[in-house]
């Protein structure tokens, strides 16, 4: 494996109700345990890229923001995931 994408589900929807192209930033809704998944890969020695992949509706908000604000929010999400995964 050369990279993996990680995100969160849409709040208020059960796992069965989640649609393929609708996702939130990791560690924002708690529908998907992003930190656990991230830790599983790290524990198995994965050292490649990790792409935080918010899809609809999150990207619609991002396209209206300044690039620096988007980068800051994504970095905060990644750091939160890293922090939570190291505590498990």
C-alpha positions, 0 to 999 in steps of 0.5 A: 500500500502506498497511501490511505485516505481517512475521513469521518462519516456524516453525523446523524446517519447510521453506518448503513446510511452513509453514502460513498461520497459524503464524508466529514473531516476525521475526528469531527463527528465520531461516526468513524473511529479515525484514530483507531484506523490510523493507529492500526496502520501505524502499528503495522509499520505503515509509513506512507502518506495519510490523506485526510479526505473530507468530501461533500459537504465539507469540501463545499465549505473549504472552497469558500475559505482562504487556503491558509485556513483550510490548511490550518483546519486539516493540520489540526484534524491530523494532529488530533488524530495523531494525538488520540491514536497515540493514547490507545 
